[in-house]
Amino acid sequence: MTLLDTFSLALRNLRQSKLRTILTTLGVSIGIAFLSGMVSFGVGLQDQLVGRFTQSGLFDSITVTTGNLPPGLGGARGRGRAARGGGNTPGPAAERPRLDDKAVEQLAALPDVTGVFPALRIPLQMTLDTYSEYTLAAGVPMAAGGEGAFQSITYGRFFTNETDDACMLSLDLAKRLAADDPKALVGKTLTLGYAARSEAGDATPPTPLPQGLDVGGVQVRRVETSCAIVGIVERETGPGVAGAAGVSALMLPMAKARAIYAVQVTNAQSLLRGSEEAASYPSITVKVASAKRTQDVEAAIKRLGYSAFSLNDMLQGAKRAFIILDLVLALIGSIALVISSLGIANTMVMSILERTREIGVMKAIGGSDADVRKIFLIEASAIGLMGGAAGIALGWIVGRIANFGANIYIERQGGTAGDLFSMPPWLIGGAIGFSLLLSLLAGSYPANRAARLDPIQALRHD
């Protein structure tokens, strides 16, 4: 018997028992729909949580310090000499490398590094018309454009280059400056004031402070600079990392922020620093080409003697937790599919009882046990494939309906709508493959039973 004859005979048998085949296929499809729906819910949650954080750029960023600093404490100067010992910090603080421009160049030369920039939070006095406020200005590199919080500028635009006298505001600060119409701030000019050091012999000394200081020829002066507001960014809630290019109240191009930081006086250390001594940054952020390479780059940074920290470990932990969740949901969903497989076995056994004489005739005219076994296995696999395909379609439809209703509720509660059910290709293929495998297992016993029938006894069967 050829393979084509076997397929034709198996499909003919399924057509002759349409109602039984439809009911059995429906049971398989419901089981697959339940299984795929449960897993797609877990995958959707993972995409919403982990995927959103991954797009923010937090997990492909590494914060580099010279001490064993907790994450988020890299905003003030003088922290390079943190408590020695422990963690991944080699040797005493005095022997650790400095985080200066040379360190930036050294880290930028590492493989898989796409960008390196210092994490700067600069205290400034901001003045607009009659309003004045002290705030922290963040240095933002050009590479941050289109990433994370800067994917969508609420009003205005991102910086065109790092040397512009431009700035961006957070939406919270913009509302304090112009509660009625924050958009109207775009194009206006802010005045930024800060204390700077100037030494004897400077060609253009800054304006003296009312209470001037002179320490060993180093004078403290007030400097004022202007910047045009080019954009307003809405602050995104979520976990942050020290030095990440996130949203601050006031944001400056990185080159401008570094220029201010080089001369600004915020403590005694910055005041007494020699004119030839480069400013040391509190921390440096290293951007990696891919989150998968973060661990390798982090290890390379530690070998250079720096202390490094990234959120990639937290990402891996979250992924492991979602894998466990997906497995639990898959096990729960498999219960319905296992129950439906019993229906396949029952259908095949009933088919044997109804076609006993037919099997006897088939064997009497030369059909082998393998031919009989193939017929029943093809019938079982056809039910599994049809049930799997129908189940995927049913699960997708139910998921869309549930997602629509859930998003309505989420939006009414003030949340952001999202895709809570995701059905990637691997889930579709896996569900159909699992349905086919389970159908073959369920039909293997009836197929073997049919193959073992004695043709003489089968011909005598009424």
Secondary structure, 3 states (H helix, E strand, C coil): CCHHHHHHHHHHHHHHCHHHHHHHHHHHHHHHHHHHHHHHHHHHHHHHHHHHHHHCCCCCEEEEECCCCCCCCCCCCCHHHCCCCCCCCCCCHHHCCCCCHHHHHHHHCCCCEEEEEECCEEEEEEEECCEEEEEEEEEECHHHCCCHHHHCCCEECCCCCCCCCEEEEEHHHHHHHCCCCHHHHCCCEEEEEEEEEEECCCCCCCEEEEEEEEECCEEEEEEEEEEEEEEEECCCCCCCCCCCCCCCCEEEEHHHHHHHHHHECCCHHHHHCCCCCCCCCCCEEEEECCHHHHHHHHHHHHHCCCEEEECHHHHHHHHHHHHHHHHHHHHHHHHHHHHHHHHHHHHHHHHHHHCHHHHHHHHHCCCCHHHHHHHHHHHHHHHHHHHHHHHHHHHHHHHHHHHHHHHHHHHHCCCCCCCCCCCCHHHHHHHHHHHHHHHHHHHHHHHHHHHCCCHHHHHHCC
